[in-house]
Amino acid sequence: MIVKNVLDVNREPVIAKGIDKVTKQVLLGPDDGAPNFTMRRFIVEPGGFTFYHTHDFEHEVYILAGEGIARAKDIELKIKKDMAILVIPNEVHQFINNGNEDFVFLCIIPN
């Protein structure tokens, strides 16, 4: 069993075109011996956003703090703490912090 304190995991800025004010922590993944999934923690500062993108795998998102918008092709949904989201394969999506505090979420993806 591997146990980590989130405060001990490095926060890395996510720097790419179409992303603003986002940092990421890889909480558990292949480097820890996780064979199937990677658990990541994202922190989106007020006014920040992830990029509008798609990929061929599903991922699950759980909102830990703050509020924002989950944007898909034809819809924008208000999201907040304690909500869970399934992003299906090939669904275009983006997360936007439209609140006044950090928007923090877990994102679990296949390895």
C-alpha positions as CSV (number, residue, x, y, z in Angstrom):
1,M,0.0,0.0,0.0
2,I,1.2,3.5,-0.8
3,V,0.0,6.4,1.2
4,K,0.9,10.1,0.5
5,N,0.1,13.4,1.9
6,V,-1.0,15.8,-0.9
7,L,1.1,18.5,0.7
8,D,4.2,16.4,0.0
9,V,3.5,16.1,-3.8
10,N,5.1,18.6,-6.1
11,R,2.8,21.1,-7.8
12,E,3.8,21.7,-11.4
13,P,2.5,24.6,-13.5
14,V,0.7,23.4,-16.6
15,I,2.1,25.5,-19.4
16,A,0.5,25.1,-22.8
17,K,-1.4,27.1,-25.3
18,G,-5.1,27.4,-24.3
19,I,-4.4,26.9,-20.5
20,D,-4.1,29.6,-17.9
21,K,-3.5,29.6,-14.1
22,V,-3.4,25.8,-13.7
23,T,-1.1,23.6,-11.6
24,K,-1.1,19.8,-11.4
25,Q,0.0,17.2,-8.9
26,V,0.4,13.5,-9.9
27,L,-0.8,11.9,-6.6
28,L,-0.5,8.3,-7.8
29,G,0.5,6.7,-11.0
30,P,2.9,4.4,-12.8
31,D,5.9,5.7,-10.9
32,D,4.2,4.5,-7.7
33,G,3.5,1.1,-9.2
34,A,-0.2,1.9,-10.0
35,P,-0.9,-0.6,-12.9
36,N,-4.1,0.8,-14.3
37,F,-4.9,4.4,-13.3
38,T,-3.3,7.8,-12.6
39,M,-4.8,10.1,-10.0
40,R,-4.1,13.8,-10.6
41,R,-5.0,16.9,-8.6
42,F,-5.5,20.1,-10.5
43,I,-5.7,23.6,-9.0
44,V,-7.2,26.3,-11.2
45,E,-6.8,29.8,-9.9
46,P,-9.7,32.3,-10.2
47,G,-10.0,33.3,-13.9
48,G,-8.0,30.2,-15.0
49,F,-9.0,27.4,-17.3
50,T,-7.9,24.1,-18.7
51,F,-7.6,23.7,-22.5
52,Y,-10.6,22.8,-24.7
53,H,-9.7,19.4,-25.9
54,T,-10.6,15.7,-26.5
55,H,-8.9,12.4,-26.2
56,D,-9.8,8.7,-26.8
57,F,-10.1,7.7,-23.2
58,E,-12.6,8.4,-20.4
59,H,-11.8,10.1,-17.2
60,E,-13.5,10.8,-13.9
61,V,-13.4,14.1,-12.1
62,Y,-14.3,14.9,-8.5
63,I,-14.5,18.5,-7.4
64,L,-12.7,19.1,-4.1
65,A,-13.1,22.9,-3.7
66,G,-14.4,25.9,-5.4
67,E,-16.8,26.3,-8.3
68,G,-16.5,26.6,-12.0
69,I,-17.9,25.6,-15.4
70,A,-17.6,22.3,-17.2
71,R,-17.8,23.1,-20.9
72,A,-18.6,20.5,-23.6
73,K,-19.5,20.8,-27.3
74,D,-23.0,22.1,-26.8
75,I,-23.3,22.8,-23.1
76,E,-21.9,24.6,-20.1
77,L,-22.7,23.3,-16.7
78,K,-22.1,24.9,-13.3
79,I,-20.1,22.7,-11.1
80,K,-19.0,22.9,-7.5
81,K,-17.5,21.1,-4.6
82,D,-18.6,17.4,-4.1
83,M,-19.8,16.9,-7.7
84,A,-18.5,14.1,-9.8
85,I,-18.2,14.2,-13.6
86,L,-17.6,11.5,-16.2
87,V,-16.0,12.7,-19.4
88,I,-16.6,10.0,-22.0
89,P,-14.0,9.1,-24.7
90,N,-13.7,11.7,-27.5
91,E,-15.9,14.2,-25.7
92,V,-14.6,17.7,-26.1
93,H,-14.3,19.4,-22.7
94,Q,-12.8,22.2,-20.6
95,F,-12.9,23.3,-17.0
96,I,-13.1,27.0,-16.1
97,N,-12.8,28.7,-12.8
98,N,-15.4,31.5,-12.7
99,G,-15.3,31.8,-8.9
100,N,-13.2,33.8,-6.4
101,E,-11.3,31.0,-4.9
102,D,-9.1,28.1,-6.2
103,F,-11.1,25.5,-8.1
104,V,-9.6,22.1,-7.1
105,F,-10.4,18.7,-8.6
106,L,-9.2,15.2,-8.9
107,C,-8.9,13.7,-12.3
108,I,-8.4,9.9,-12.8
109,I,-7.2,8.6,-16.1
110,P,-6.1,5.3,-17.4
111,N,-2.3,4.7,-17.7
